[in-house]
C-alpha cells in the first residue's frame, strides 16, 4: 500500500487539489443561491427571460 502511494503521490496530490477547488466552487454556488445572488453577477433587470423566471405573484 505504501509503495502504491509513493509511486502515485503526485497524482494523489493533484486530484486532492482539484477536488478541493471543485468543492469550494460548488459550496460558493450553493451559498450564492441561498442568498438569491445571480449566477452571472449582473442581475436580472437586463435579462430577456427574467419575466419567465421571476413571475409576479
C-alpha positions in Angstrom: 0.0 0.0 0.0 2.8 2.4 0.8 4.5 1.6 -2.4 1.4 2.5 -4.3 1.1 5.8 -2.5 4.8 6.5 -3.0 4.6 5.9 -6.8 1.4 7.9 -7.2 1.9 10.8 -4.7 1.8 13.5 -7.4 -1.4 12.2 -8.9 -3.0 11.9 -5.4 -2.0 15.5 -4.6 -3.3 16.9 -7.9 -6.6 15.0 -7.5 -7.0 16.3 -3.9 -6.3 19.8 -5.0 -8.8 19.6 -7.9 -11.4 18.0 -5.6 -10.9 20.9 -3.1 -11.3 23.5 -5.8 -14.4 21.8 -7.1 -15.9 21.6 -3.6 -15.2 25.3 -3.0 -16.9 26.3 -6.2 -19.9 24.2 -5.5 -20.2 25.5 -1.9 -20.0 29.1 -3.2 -22.7 28.4 -5.7 -25.0 26.9 -3.0 -24.3 29.9 -0.7 -25.0 32.4 -3.5 -28.2 30.6 -4.5 -29.5 30.7 -0.9 -28.7 34.5 -0.8 -30.5 35.0 -4.1 -27.4 36.2 -5.9 -27.5 36.0 -9.7 -25.0 33.4 -11.1 -23.9 35.8 -13.9 -23.3 38.7 -11.5 -25.2 41.3 -13.4 -28.7 40.9 -12.1 -31.9 40.1 -13.9 -33.1 43.5 -15.0 -31.4 43.3 -18.4 -32.2 39.6 -19.0 -34.7 38.9 -21.7 -36.0 35.9 -19.9 -36.4 37.5 -16.5 -40.2 37.6 -16.8 -40.3 33.9 -17.4 -38.2 33.1 -14.3 -39.4 35.7 -11.9 -43.2 35.8 -12.3 -45.0 38.3 -10.1 -47.5 36.6 -7.8 
